Amino acid sequence: MEPADKRLKRLRPDLVNGLSKGVIADLVDAMLQGSVINDSESEEIHQANAMTKDKARCLIDTVARKGVRASEKLIESLNEKDKELCRKLDLDQAETDTSTTVPKQASLTPADVGSTVPSTRTPPAPVIPESGEWITPCTQQQYDEISQKTSKVYKMLPKPTRKRLALLINNIEFENPNMIRQGAEVDEEQMQKLLNGFGYQVEKHNNLSAEGMEKALTAFSDREEHMQSDSTFVVLMSHGLRDKICGKHHSKNREDTFHIDKIFNILNNKNCKGLRGKPKVVIIQACRGENLGHTYVSDSAAPEPQTDYEEEGPFYQVHKESDFICFYSTTPENVSLRHRQMGSIFIQKLVDVMRQYASEYDIEELFLQVQQSFQDFARQLPMKERGTLMKKFYLFPGI
């Protein structure tokens, strides 16, 4: 039997033409109640697409990307909402493989999404799949084809001997209790799972001051493992100013900020020998402006009515700063949205794109895919900065 996610992709044109606006609304509600999609994805489907066909495309693509179990849930709901269309497209319930069908009135657990193994289902928060195929692996053929372009692709060290490290700093709690970043622990969990999946050992720190962040980065840059690594990731998540990250002591009466420039200075080719000539990816989840009128800058805005969102050796010459790429959650002067339970929209979309497409695309193309997912989401747009990668950087998951 053809897997449900493949069936959705194959029948996508017919579904786009056949789904009515009312059925789409019902399906979105069912997927939300079944924890197949989250609130931000639901809002994107409803509000970011004015045309019915665009809503259908967004719904189908969002669910199909989550794997077999999620796709089966959509097909099951479609059978309840539009039996005639299901019969026409040979999607009626009788044609569904009973060995992997999700029972009616059951919610998907994190382990269900992207997995074909039935399990006990209880309402989860958030959806973080545990399947070994959560990150789509790169095939040997894909690796051979891409890696042959040796002059254009960063070299990947052999898996048995490489030691990849990543640094993750997540400030959740602050001295000012009004600045607590609800949902940020979800971002941390998702990013750690993603980086672990790509083979990085993640060094984590929480609730650091600006001085603490600088010390953590300096110590990280000095780690000997970098000599046996081929790349690194640095992830910073906190409140923020335009070009600064807020430490745990920050408030309207006391500035405790870490300037973004220091990241590049600490890890550049002069100061971090172990990462010289190797790709260094910096990801920042924070606001960059105070256009909501706060006395201190935060990635948490005052909640709007009927919404769950908050604003959230021998000497030789080398370029002092090369092989970097920085991906910021939002453009300068603007806020970055974060859901109180599901985490930030930026991290959700970043994780979703990277786990599915890192087997095919280099890091810059992956970031472009994330940006394009915000195309119709007017309140926020991620931004690439200080891109000095000299070659294409592929993660080659599974290789």
Sine and cosine of phi, psi and omega as CSV:
sin_phi,cos_phi,sin_psi,cos_psi,sin_omega,cos_omega
0.00,0.00,0.72,-0.69,0.01,-1.00
-0.90,0.43,0.76,-0.65,0.01,-1.00
-0.84,0.54,0.53,-0.85,-0.10,-0.99
-0.87,0.49,-0.63,0.77,-0.02,-1.00
-0.92,0.39,-0.57,0.82,0.05,-1.00
-0.93,0.36,-0.59,0.81,0.02,-1.00
-0.90,0.43,-0.68,0.74,0.02,-1.00
-0.87,0.49,-0.68,0.73,0.00,-1.00
-0.92,0.40,-0.64,0.77,0.00,-1.00
-0.92,0.39,-0.62,0.78,-0.05,-1.00
-1.00,-0.06,0.13,0.99,-0.07,-1.00
-0.79,0.61,-0.74,0.67,-0.01,-1.00
-0.87,0.50,-0.66,0.75,0.00,-1.00
-0.93,0.36,-0.63,0.78,0.03,-1.00
-0.92,0.40,-0.66,0.75,0.02,-1.00
-0.86,0.51,-0.66,0.75,0.00,-1.00
-0.98,0.21,-0.40,0.92,-0.11,-0.99
-0.99,-0.14,-0.35,0.94,-0.05,-1.00
-0.98,0.19,0.74,-0.67,0.04,-1.00
-1.00,0.00,0.26,-0.97,-0.02,-1.00
-0.87,0.49,-0.67,0.74,-0.01,-1.00
-0.91,0.41,-0.66,0.75,0.01,-1.00
-0.91,0.41,-0.63,0.77,0.03,-1.00
-0.87,0.49,-0.69,0.72,0.02,-1.00
-0.87,0.49,-0.67,0.74,0.02,-1.00
-0.91,0.42,-0.65,0.76,0.00,-1.00
-0.91,0.40,-0.65,0.76,0.03,-1.00
-0.88,0.47,-0.69,0.72,0.03,-1.00
-0.88,0.48,-0.67,0.74,-0.01,-1.00
-0.91,0.41,-0.66,0.75,0.01,-1.00
-0.92,0.39,-0.58,0.82,0.04,-1.00
-0.93,0.37,-0.71,0.70,0.01,-1.00
-0.91,0.42,-0.54,0.84,0.02,-1.00
-1.00,0.07,0.09,1.00,0.02,-1.00
0.88,0.48,0.44,0.90,0.11,-0.99
-0.98,0.22,-0.64,0.77,0.08,-1.00
-0.86,-0.51,0.29,-0.96,0.04,-1.00
-0.96,-0.27,0.01,-1.00,-0.08,-1.00
-0.88,0.47,-0.64,0.77,-0.02,-1.00
-0.92,0.39,-0.61,0.80,0.04,-1.00
-0.93,0.37,-0.63,0.78,0.06,-1.00
-0.88,0.48,-0.71,0.70,0.01,-1.00
-0.90,0.45,-0.63,0.78,0.01,-1.00
-0.89,0.46,-0.68,0.73,0.00,-1.00
-0.90,0.44,-0.71,0.71,-0.06,-1.00
-0.95,0.32,-0.71,0.70,-0.21,-0.98
-0.98,-0.19,-0.48,0.88,-0.12,-0.99
-0.99,0.11,-0.11,0.99,-0.05,-1.00
-0.79,-0.62,0.94,-0.34,-0.08,-1.00
-0.97,0.25,-0.58,0.82,-0.05,-1.00
-1.00,0.03,0.55,-0.83,-0.02,-1.00
-0.86,0.51,-0.68,0.73,-0.01,-1.00
-0.90,0.43,-0.57,0.82,0.04,-1.00
-0.92,0.39,-0.63,0.78,0.06,-1.00
-0.88,0.48,-0.68,0.73,-0.01,-1.00
-0.89,0.46,-0.71,0.70,0.02,-1.00
-0.86,0.51,-0.71,0.70,-0.04,-1.00
-0.90,0.44,-0.68,0.73,0.01,-1.00
-0.89,0.46,-0.77,0.64,-0.04,-1.00
-0.88,0.47,-0.72,0.69,-0.03,-1.00
-0.91,0.41,-0.65,0.76,-0.01,-1.00
-0.89,0.46,-0.71,0.71,-0.04,-1.00
-0.96,0.27,-0.69,0.72,-0.04,-1.00
-0.86,0.51,-0.58,0.82,0.01,-1.00
-0.90,0.43,-0.37,0.93,-0.05,-1.00
-1.00,0.09,-0.10,0.99,0.14,-0.99
0.96,-0.28,-0.18,-0.98,-0.14,-0.99
-0.90,0.45,-0.77,0.64,-0.10,-0.99
-0.90,0.44,-0.67,0.74,0.04,-1.00
-0.89,0.45,-0.65,0.76,-0.01,-1.00
-0.92,0.40,-0.61,0.79,0.06,-1.00
-0.89,0.46,-0.62,0.78,0.02,-1.00
-0.89,0.45,-0.63,0.77,0.04,-1.00
-0.91,0.41,-0.69,0.72,0.02,-1.00
-0.89,0.45,-0.65,0.76,0.04,-1.00
-0.87,0.49,-0.71,0.71,0.01,-1.00
-0.92,0.39,-0.60,0.80,0.03,-1.00
-0.90,0.44,-0.59,0.81,0.07,-1.00
-0.88,0.47,-0.53,0.85,0.02,-1.00
-0.97,0.22,-0.53,0.85,-0.12,-0.99
-1.00,-0.07,-0.50,0.86,-0.06,-1.00
-0.51,-0.86,0.98,0.21,-0.04,-1.00
-0.89,0.46,-0.61,0.80,-0.05,-1.00
-0.89,0.45,-0.71,0.70,0.03,-1.00
-0.90,0.45,-0.62,0.78,0.02,-1.00
-0.91,0.42,-0.65,0.76,0.05,-1.00
-0.90,0.43,-0.65,0.76,-0.02,-1.00
-0.89,0.45,-0.60,0.80,-0.06,-1.00
-0.99,-0.15,0.15,0.99,-0.01,-1.00
0.86,0.50,0.66,0.75,0.05,-1.00
-0.92,-0.39,0.24,0.97,-0.04,-1.00
-0.91,0.42,0.41,-0.91,-0.16,-0.99
-0.86,0.51,-0.49,0.87,-0.02,-1.00
-0.90,0.43,-0.38,0.92,-0.04,-1.00
-1.00,0.02,-0.06,1.00,-0.04,-1.00
-0.99,0.15,0.68,-0.73,0.01,-1.00
-0.91,0.41,0.92,-0.39,-0.09,-1.00
-0.93,0.37,-0.28,0.96,0.00,-1.00
-0.96,0.29,-0.29,0.96,-0.02,-1.00
-0.78,-0.62,0.14,0.99,-0.04,-1.00
-0.95,0.31,0.69,-0.72,0.08,-1.00
-0.98,0.20,0.81,-0.59,-0.01,-1.00
-0.86,0.51,0.52,-0.86,0.01,-1.00
-0.89,0.46,0.52,-0.86,0.02,-1.00
0.90,0.44,0.38,0.93,0.03,-1.00
-0.95,-0.30,0.59,-0.81,0.05,-1.00
-0.99,-0.11,0.53,-0.85,0.01,-1.00
-0.98,0.19,0.73,-0.68,0.13,-0.99
-1.00,0.04,0.21,-0.98,0.05,-1.00
-0.81,0.59,-0.58,0.82,-0.04,-1.00
-0.95,0.31,-0.30,0.95,-0.07,-1.00
-0.97,0.23,-0.58,0.81,-0.12,-0.99
-0.95,0.32,0.85,-0.53,-0.02,-1.00
0.99,0.14,0.19,0.98,-0.01,-1.00
-0.83,-0.56,0.46,-0.89,0.04,-1.00
-0.95,-0.31,0.17,0.99,-0.04,-1.00
-0.99,-0.14,0.87,-0.50,0.02,-1.00
-0.89,0.46,0.54,-0.84,0.05,-1.00
-0.46,-0.89,0.22,-0.98,0.05,-1.00
-0.92,0.40,0.72,-0.70,-0.11,-0.99
-0.91,-0.41,0.80,-0.60,0.12,-0.99
-0.73,-0.68,0.46,-0.89,-0.04,-1.00
-0.86,0.51,0.85,-0.52,-0.06,-1.00
-0.98,-0.19,0.22,-0.97,0.18,-0.98
-0.36,-0.93,0.92,-0.40,-0.09,1.00
-0.99,-0.11,-0.08,-1.00,0.05,-1.00
-1.00,0.10,0.98,-0.22,0.06,-1.00
-0.79,-0.61,1.00,-0.05,-0.12,-0.99
-0.86,0.51,0.51,-0.86,0.01,-1.00
-0.95,-0.32,0.06,1.00,-0.03,-1.00
-0.89,0.45,0.56,-0.83,0.06,-1.00
-0.90,0.43,-0.33,0.94,0.02,-1.00
-0.99,-0.12,0.30,0.95,0.02,-1.00
-0.84,0.54,-0.64,0.77,0.15,-0.99
-0.99,-0.16,0.84,-0.54,-0.01,-1.00
-0.90,0.43,0.86,-0.51,-0.06,-1.00
-0.97,0.24,0.46,-0.89,0.08,-1.00
-0.99,0.12,0.72,-0.69,0.04,-1.00
-0.98,0.19,0.35,-0.94,0.03,-1.00
-0.88,0.48,-0.59,0.81,0.02,-1.00
-0.90,0.43,-0.70,0.72,0.04,-1.00
-0.87,0.50,-0.72,0.70,-0.01,-1.00
-0.88,0.48,-0.72,0.70,-0.03,-1.00
-0.88,0.47,-0.68,0.73,-0.03,-1.00
-0.90,0.43,-0.68,0.74,-0.05,-1.00
-0.97,0.23,-0.71,0.71,-0.10,-0.99
-0.93,0.36,-0.30,0.95,0.05,-1.00
-0.91,0.40,-0.36,0.93,0.04,-1.00
-0.99,0.13,0.87,0.50,-0.19,-0.98
-0.86,0.50,-0.50,0.86,-0.03,-1.00
-0.98,0.19,-0.23,0.97,-0.07,-1.00
-0.91,-0.41,-0.10,0.99,-0.08,-1.00
-0.82,-0.58,0.70,-0.71,0.07,-1.00
-0.88,0.47,0.68,-0.73,-0.02,-1.00
-0.94,0.33,0.71,-0.70,0.09,-1.00
-0.98,-0.18,0.77,-0.64,0.00,-1.00
-0.97,0.24,0.44,-0.90,0.00,-1.00
-0.87,0.49,0.66,-0.75,-0.08,-1.00
-0.83,0.55,-0.67,0.75,-0.06,-1.00
-0.89,0.45,-0.43,0.90,-0.11,-0.99
-0.93,-0.37,-0.26,0.96,-0.06,-1.00
-0.97,0.22,0.47,-0.88,0.04,-1.00
-0.75,-0.66,1.00,-0.03,-0.01,-1.00
-1.00,0.08,0.73,-0.68,0.05,-1.00
-0.86,-0.52,0.53,-0.85,0.12,-0.99
-0.70,-0.71,0.51,-0.86,0.04,-1.00
-0.91,-0.42,0.77,-0.64,0.02,-1.00
-0.79,-0.62,0.89,-0.45,0.07,-1.00
-0.91,-0.41,0.85,-0.53,-0.05,-1.00
-0.76,-0.65,0.95,-0.32,0.06,-1.00
-1.00,-0.03,0.92,-0.39,-0.03,-1.00
-0.96,-0.29,-0.73,0.69,-0.05,-1.00
-0.96,-0.26,0.61,-0.79,-0.03,-1.00
-0.76,-0.65,0.29,-0.96,0.04,-1.00
-0.87,0.50,-0.58,0.81,0.10,-0.99
-0.99,0.13,0.94,-0.33,-0.07,-1.00
-0.87,0.50,-0.36,0.93,0.01,-1.00
-0.96,0.29,-0.17,0.99,-0.05,-1.00
-0.99,-0.16,0.10,1.00,0.01,-1.00
-0.84,0.55,0.68,-0.73,-0.08,-1.00
-0.98,-0.19,1.00,0.10,-0.02,-1.00
-0.90,0.43,0.71,-0.70,-0.01,-1.00
1.00,-0.04,-0.19,0.98,-0.05,-1.00
-0.93,0.37,-0.41,0.91,0.03,-1.00
-0.92,0.39,-0.46,0.89,0.05,-1.00
-0.94,0.35,-0.68,0.73,0.06,-1.00
-0.84,0.54,-0.68,0.74,0.00,-1.00
-0.88,0.47,-0.71,0.71,-0.01,-1.00
-0.90,0.44,-0.69,0.73,-0.01,-1.00
-0.92,0.40,-0.69,0.73,-0.01,-1.00
-0.92,0.40,-0.63,0.77,0.03,-1.00
-0.90,0.43,-0.67,0.74,0.02,-1.00
-0.89,0.46,-0.66,0.75,0.01,-1.00
-0.90,0.44,-0.75,0.66,-0.04,-1.00
-0.92,0.39,-0.64,0.77,0.10,-0.99
-0.86,0.51,-0.64,0.77,0.00,-1.00
-0.90,0.45,-0.46,0.89,0.05,-1.00
-1.00,0.01,0.09,1.00,0.09,-1.00
1.00,-0.02,0.27,0.96,0.01,-1.00
-0.99,-0.11,0.71,-0.70,0.19,-0.98
-0.99,0.15,0.85,-0.52,-0.13,-0.99
-0.99,-0.11,0.86,-0.52,0.13,-0.99
-1.00,-0.04,0.88,-0.47,-0.11,-0.99
-0.93,-0.35,0.58,-0.81,0.12,-0.99
-0.66,-0.75,0.59,-0.81,0.03,-1.00
-0.80,-0.60,0.55,-0.83,0.19,-0.98
0.82,0.58,0.82,0.57,0.00,-1.00
-0.99,-0.12,0.47,-0.88,0.18,-0.98
-0.98,0.21,0.11,-0.99,0.06,-1.00
-0.87,0.50,-0.67,0.74,0.04,-1.00
-0.89,0.45,-0.64,0.77,0.02,-1.00
-0.91,0.42,-0.61,0.79,0.04,-1.00
-0.91,0.42,-0.66,0.75,0.01,-1.00
-0.90,0.43,-0.68,0.73,0.02,-1.00
-0.90,0.44,-0.66,0.75,0.01,-1.00
-0.90,0.44,-0.68,0.73,0.01,-1.00
-0.92,0.40,-0.65,0.76,0.01,-1.00
-0.90,0.44,-0.70,0.71,0.03,-1.00
-0.90,0.44,-0.62,0.79,0.02,-1.00
-0.90,0.44,-0.67,0.74,-0.02,-1.00
-0.91,0.41,-0.41,0.91,-0.03,-1.00
-1.00,0.02,-0.06,1.00,-0.05,-1.00
-0.92,0.40,0.72,-0.69,-0.09,-1.00
-0.93,0.37,-0.40,0.92,-0.03,-1.00
-0.86,0.52,-0.43,0.90,-0.02,-1.00
-0.86,0.51,-0.45,0.89,0.01,-1.00
-0.91,0.42,-0.42,0.91,0.01,-1.00
-0.95,-0.30,0.28,0.96,0.03,-1.00
-0.96,-0.29,0.27,-0.96,0.04,-1.00
-0.90,-0.44,0.02,1.00,-0.06,-1.00
-0.03,-1.00,0.11,-0.99,0.10,-1.00
-0.43,-0.90,0.35,-0.94,0.14,-0.99
-0.83,-0.55,0.65,-0.76,0.15,-0.99
-0.82,-0.58,0.86,-0.51,-0.05,-1.00
-0.88,-0.47,0.84,-0.55,0.04,-1.00
-0.87,-0.49,0.78,-0.63,-0.01,-1.00
-0.71,-0.70,0.84,-0.54,-0.04,-1.00
-0.15,-0.99,-0.13,-0.99,0.28,-0.96
-0.96,0.29,0.29,-0.96,-0.05,-1.00
-0.38,-0.92,0.35,-0.94,0.20,-0.98
-0.97,-0.22,-0.14,-0.99,-0.07,-1.00
-0.84,0.54,-0.71,0.70,-0.05,-1.00
-0.74,-0.68,0.45,0.89,-0.03,-1.00
-0.65,-0.76,0.42,-0.91,0.08,-1.00
-0.93,-0.37,0.70,-0.71,-0.06,-1.00
-0.99,0.13,0.72,-0.69,0.13,-0.99
-1.00,0.10,0.10,-1.00,-0.12,-0.99
-0.92,0.39,-0.33,0.94,-0.01,-1.00
-1.00,0.02,-0.07,1.00,-0.15,-0.99
-0.91,0.41,0.66,-0.75,0.08,-1.00
-0.36,-0.93,-0.01,-1.00,-0.02,-1.00
-0.93,0.37,-0.36,0.93,-0.03,-1.00
-0.98,-0.20,-0.15,0.99,-0.05,-1.00
-0.55,-0.84,0.86,-0.51,0.02,-1.00
-1.00,0.03,0.79,-0.61,0.07,-1.00
-0.71,-0.71,1.00,0.06,-0.13,-0.99
-0.77,-0.64,0.51,-0.86,0.00,-1.00
-0.91,-0.41,0.88,-0.48,-0.07,-1.00
-0.96,0.27,0.71,-0.71,-0.04,-1.00
-0.85,0.52,-0.56,0.83,-0.02,-1.00
-0.83,0.56,-0.50,0.86,-0.06,-1.00
-0.91,0.42,-0.49,0.87,0.04,-1.00
-0.86,0.50,-0.74,0.67,-0.06,-1.00
-0.94,0.33,-0.54,0.84,0.04,-1.00
-0.94,0.35,-0.67,0.74,-0.03,-1.00
-0.93,0.38,-0.60,0.80,-0.10,-1.00
-0.98,-0.18,0.10,0.99,-0.08,-1.00
-0.96,0.29,0.06,-1.00,-0.12,-0.99
-0.92,0.40,-0.37,0.93,0.03,-1.00
-0.98,0.19,-0.66,0.75,-0.15,-0.99
-0.99,-0.16,-0.27,0.96,-0.02,-1.00
-0.78,-0.62,1.00,0.07,-0.07,-1.00
-0.88,0.47,-0.61,0.79,-0.07,-1.00
-0.89,0.45,-0.42,0.91,-0.02,-1.00
-0.95,-0.32,0.21,0.98,-0.01,-1.00
-0.89,0.46,0.80,-0.59,0.02,-1.00
0.97,0.25,0.19,0.98,-0.02,-1.00
-0.90,-0.44,0.57,-0.82,-0.04,-1.00
-0.90,0.45,0.71,-0.70,0.01,-1.00
-0.82,-0.58,0.92,-0.38,-0.08,-1.00
-0.97,-0.23,0.85,-0.53,0.01,-1.00
-0.94,-0.35,0.82,-0.57,0.01,-1.00
-0.87,-0.50,0.80,-0.60,-0.06,-1.00
-0.81,-0.59,0.86,-0.51,0.10,-0.99
-0.95,-0.31,0.97,-0.23,0.00,-1.00
-0.18,-0.98,0.36,-0.93,0.13,-0.99
-0.96,0.29,0.30,-0.95,-0.02,-1.00
-0.74,-0.67,0.23,0.97,-0.03,-1.00
-0.29,-0.96,0.17,-0.98,-0.04,-1.00
-0.85,-0.53,0.62,0.79,-0.05,-1.00
-0.95,0.31,0.02,1.00,0.13,-0.99
-0.99,-0.13,0.03,1.00,0.14,-0.99
1.00,0.06,0.22,0.98,0.04,-1.00
-0.94,0.35,0.47,-0.88,0.06,-1.00
-0.97,0.22,-0.40,0.92,0.18,-0.98
-0.81,-0.58,0.44,-0.90,-0.09,-1.00
-1.00,0.04,0.71,-0.71,-0.12,-0.99
-0.64,-0.77,0.37,-0.93,0.17,-0.99
-0.99,-0.11,0.39,0.92,0.05,-1.00
-0.80,-0.60,0.90,-0.43,0.05,-1.00
-1.00,-0.09,0.32,-0.95,0.11,-0.99
-0.87,0.49,0.73,-0.69,-0.06,-1.00
-0.87,0.49,0.70,-0.72,0.05,-1.00
-1.00,0.09,0.37,-0.93,0.02,-1.00
-0.85,0.53,0.68,-0.73,0.09,-1.00
0.85,0.53,0.68,0.73,0.06,-1.00
-0.58,-0.81,0.45,-0.89,0.03,-1.00
-0.96,-0.27,0.22,0.98,-0.09,-1.00
-1.00,-0.04,0.57,-0.82,0.24,-0.97
-0.89,-0.46,0.33,-0.94,0.10,-0.99
-0.98,0.18,0.91,-0.41,-0.06,-1.00
-0.78,-0.62,0.00,0.00,0.00,0.00
0.00,0.00,-0.68,-0.73,0.12,-0.99
-0.86,0.51,0.53,-0.85,-0.03,-1.00
-0.99,0.16,0.70,-0.72,0.11,-0.99
-0.46,-0.89,0.38,-0.93,-0.13,-0.99
-1.00,0.09,0.72,-0.69,0.12,-0.99
-0.65,-0.76,0.36,-0.93,0.14,-0.99
-0.89,0.45,0.70,-0.71,-0.01,-1.00
-0.89,0.47,-0.66,0.75,0.00,-1.00
-0.82,-0.58,0.97,-0.23,0.06,-1.00
-0.62,-0.78,0.20,-0.98,0.08,-1.00
0.92,0.39,0.48,0.88,0.07,-1.00
-0.95,-0.31,0.44,-0.90,0.31,-0.95
-0.52,-0.86,0.74,-0.67,-0.01,-1.00
-0.90,-0.44,0.76,-0.65,0.02,-1.00
-0.88,-0.48,0.92,-0.40,-0.04,-1.00
-0.99,-0.16,0.56,-0.83,-0.07,-1.00
-0.93,0.36,-0.30,0.95,-0.04,-1.00
-0.41,-0.91,0.22,-0.98,0.02,-1.00
-0.98,0.17,0.30,-0.95,-0.01,-1.00
-0.84,0.55,0.57,-0.82,0.04,-1.00
0.97,0.25,0.04,1.00,-0.08,-1.00
-0.89,-0.45,0.31,-0.95,-0.02,-1.00
-1.00,0.07,0.20,-0.98,0.05,-1.00
-0.78,-0.63,0.85,-0.53,-0.15,-0.99
-0.99,0.14,0.60,-0.80,0.00,-1.00
-0.66,-0.75,0.74,-0.67,0.03,-1.00
-1.00,0.08,0.66,-0.75,-0.11,-0.99
-0.90,0.44,-0.51,0.86,0.01,-1.00
-0.96,-0.28,-0.60,0.80,-0.16,-0.99
-0.99,-0.10,-0.09,1.00,-0.02,-1.00
1.00,0.03,-0.09,-1.00,-0.09,-1.00
-0.96,0.27,0.54,-0.84,0.03,-1.00
-0.88,0.48,-0.65,0.76,-0.03,-1.00
-0.86,0.51,-0.76,0.65,-0.02,-1.00
-0.92,0.40,-0.63,0.77,0.05,-1.00
-0.83,0.56,-0.77,0.64,-0.06,-1.00
-0.94,0.33,-0.61,0.79,0.02,-1.00
-0.88,0.47,-0.75,0.66,0.00,-1.00
-0.89,0.46,-0.69,0.72,-0.05,-1.00
-0.88,0.48,-0.70,0.71,-0.01,-1.00
-0.93,0.37,-0.72,0.70,-0.10,-0.99
-0.93,0.37,-0.61,0.79,-0.03,-1.00
-0.95,0.32,-0.41,0.91,-0.03,-1.00
-1.00,-0.06,-0.57,0.82,-0.21,-0.98
-0.88,-0.47,0.04,1.00,0.02,-1.00
-0.91,0.41,-0.32,0.95,0.06,-1.00
-0.96,0.29,-0.30,0.95,-0.08,-1.00
-0.93,-0.38,-0.61,0.79,-0.20,-0.98
-0.91,-0.41,0.44,-0.90,0.13,-0.99
-0.98,0.19,0.16,-0.99,-0.16,-0.99
-0.88,0.47,-0.60,0.80,-0.01,-1.00
-0.93,0.37,-0.61,0.79,0.05,-1.00
-0.93,0.37,-0.61,0.79,0.05,-1.00
-0.88,0.48,-0.69,0.72,0.01,-1.00
-0.91,0.41,-0.58,0.81,0.06,-1.00
-0.89,0.45,-0.66,0.75,0.03,-1.00
-0.87,0.49,-0.63,0.78,0.04,-1.00
-0.90,0.43,-0.71,0.70,0.02,-1.00
-0.85,0.52,-0.69,0.73,-0.02,-1.00
-0.91,0.42,-0.45,0.89,0.04,-1.00
-0.94,0.35,-0.28,0.96,0.06,-1.00
-0.99,-0.12,0.11,0.99,-0.15,-0.99
-0.81,0.59,-0.64,0.76,-0.03,-1.00
-0.96,-0.27,0.26,0.97,0.02,-1.00
-0.96,-0.29,1.00,-0.03,-0.24,-0.97
-0.93,0.37,-0.29,0.96,-0.13,-0.99
-0.99,0.12,-0.16,0.99,-0.07,-1.00
-0.35,-0.94,0.58,-0.82,0.08,-1.00
-0.54,-0.84,0.90,-0.43,0.05,-1.00
-0.89,0.45,0.35,-0.93,-0.12,-0.99
-0.61,-0.80,0.73,-0.68,0.11,-0.99
-1.00,0.06,0.68,-0.73,-0.01,-1.00
-0.68,-0.73,0.37,-0.93,0.11,-0.99
0.72,0.69,0.74,0.67,0.00,-1.00
-0.98,0.19,0.96,-0.26,0.01,-1.00
-0.83,-0.56,0.44,0.90,0.09,-1.00
-0.90,0.44,0.73,-0.68,-0.05,-1.00
-1.00,-0.07,-0.24,0.97,0.03,-1.00
-0.62,-0.78,0.00,-1.00,0.08,-1.00
-0.99,0.10,0.70,-0.71,-0.03,-1.00
-0.94,-0.33,0.94,-0.35,0.07,-1.00
-0.96,-0.27,0.61,-0.79,-0.01,-1.00
-1.00,0.04,-0.39,0.92,0.02,-1.00
0.72,0.69,0.86,0.52,-0.03,-1.00
-0.84,0.55,0.72,-0.69,0.02,-1.00
1.00,-0.03,-0.22,0.98,-0.02,-1.00
-0.99,-0.10,0.00,0.00,0.00,0.00
